[in-house]
Amino acid sequence: QVQLVESGGGLVQAGGSLRLSCAASGSIVSVFTMGWYRQAPGKQREFVARISNTETTNYADSVKGRFTISRDNSRNTVYLQMNSLKPEDTAVYYCNCFARTVRGEVRDDIWGQGTQVTVSS
């Protein structure tokens, strides 16, 4: 069993900042890619950012220049620094992990429970 635990969400005014964290634990041998997705009520889950084990990053156009993803490989932890937040950033943010497990599986469907980010105008 692989566990992903997100933290750092909350309520912030437009223009403010938050930093999300996601720590992977459990039956993980190695982590290839970690990333963030978000989902607002009534909308599909959408890609936000991801970072590979070689620290190659990708961002959605909607957050590029405002969000920064990083990782601590020794802790299997990924961070999302969110600056200049907008009301349209309001969503539940989910951590995703692409990893090899103790069972020998290579999985890309590992998700955390999500953390709520609410940006007020």
matplotlib code that plots the C-alpha trace (Angstrom):
import matplotlib.pyplot as plt

x = [0.0, 1.4, 0.3, 0.3, -0.5, -1.1, -0.9, -0.7, -4.1, -6.3, -8.1, -6.1, -6.9, -6.3, -2.7, -1.5, 0.6, 0.4, 2.8, 1.5, 3.4, 2.9, 4.8, 4.9, 5.3, 4.6, 5.6, 7.5, 10.9, 11.5, 9.6, 9.9, 7.5, 5.4, 2.8, -0.2, -3.7, -6.7, -10.4, -13.2, -16.8, -18.5, -15.3, -12.8, -9.6, -6.9, -3.1, -1.3, 2.4, 4.8, 8.4, 10.5, 13.2, 15.7, 13.9, 12.4, 9.3, 6.1, 3.3, -0.1, -0.3, -2.8, -0.2, 3.0, 5.0, 3.0, 3.5, 6.8, 7.1, 10.0, 10.9, 13.0, 14.0, 15.4, 12.0, 9.8, 8.2, 6.9, 6.1, 4.0, 4.7, 1.7, 2.1, -0.2, -3.2, -6.4, -10.0, -9.9, -7.2, -9.8, -10.0, -9.1, -5.5, -4.4, -0.9, 0.0, 2.9, 4.4, 6.5, 7.8, 6.3, 7.6, 5.4, 7.4, 4.7, 5.2, 2.2, 1.0, -2.4, -1.3, -3.3, -3.6, -6.8, -6.5, -6.2, -8.6, -7.3, -9.8, -8.8, -11.1, -11.5]
y = [0.0, 3.4, 6.5, 10.0, 12.7, 16.3, 19.3, 23.1, 23.9, 26.6, 29.9, 32.8, 36.1, 36.7, 37.6, 35.5, 32.4, 28.9, 26.0, 22.5, 19.4, 15.8, 13.0, 9.5, 6.6, 2.9, 0.3, 2.5, 1.5, 4.4, 7.4, 8.4, 11.3, 13.3, 15.9, 17.9, 17.9, 19.9, 19.5, 22.0, 20.9, 19.9, 20.0, 17.4, 16.9, 18.8, 18.7, 21.4, 20.5, 17.5, 16.9, 13.8, 12.1, 14.1, 17.3, 18.0, 20.0, 20.6, 23.2, 23.8, 27.1, 28.5, 28.3, 28.8, 31.7, 31.6, 28.1, 26.2, 22.5, 20.9, 17.7, 16.2, 12.8, 11.7, 12.1, 11.2, 14.6, 17.0, 20.6, 23.2, 26.8, 28.8, 32.6, 35.2, 33.1, 33.8, 32.8, 30.4, 28.4, 27.3, 23.6, 20.4, 19.7, 16.1, 14.7, 12.0, 9.6, 7.4, 4.8, 1.3, -0.5, -3.2, -5.6, -4.9, -2.9, 0.3, 2.4, 5.7, 5.7, 6.6, 9.5, 11.4, 12.3, 15.9, 19.3, 22.2, 25.5, 28.4, 31.8, 34.6, 37.8]
z = [0.0, -1.1, 0.8, -0.5, 2.0, 0.9, 3.1, 2.9, 1.5, 2.9, 2.3, 0.8, -0.8, -4.4, -5.0, -2.0, -1.8, -0.6, -0.6, -1.0, 0.1, -0.7, 1.0, -0.4, 2.0, 2.3, -0.3, -2.6, -4.0, -6.3, -7.6, -11.2, -11.5, -9.0, -9.9, -9.0, -10.4, -9.4, -9.6, -9.0, -8.3, -11.6, -13.5, -14.7, -13.0, -14.7, -14.9, -13.0, -12.8, -12.6, -12.0, -13.0, -11.2, -13.2, -12.2, -15.6, -15.0, -16.9, -16.2, -17.3, -19.2, -16.7, -13.9, -15.7, -14.2, -11.0, -9.7, -9.1, -8.5, -6.7, -5.0, -2.3, -3.5, -0.2, 1.3, -1.7, -1.3, -3.9, -3.3, -5.2, -4.5, -5.6, -6.0, -7.4, -6.7, -8.5, -7.7, -10.6, -8.9, -6.3, -6.4, -4.6, -5.3, -5.7, -5.6, -8.1, -8.1, -10.8, -9.0, -8.6, -5.6, -3.3, -5.2, -8.4, -10.0, -12.0, -11.3, -12.4, -10.7, -7.1, -5.7, -2.5, -0.8, -1.9, -0.1, -0.6, -1.9, -1.8, -3.3, -2.4, -4.5]

ax = plt.figure().add_subplot(projection="3d")
ax.plot(x, y, z, "-o")
ax.set_aspect("equal")
plt.show()
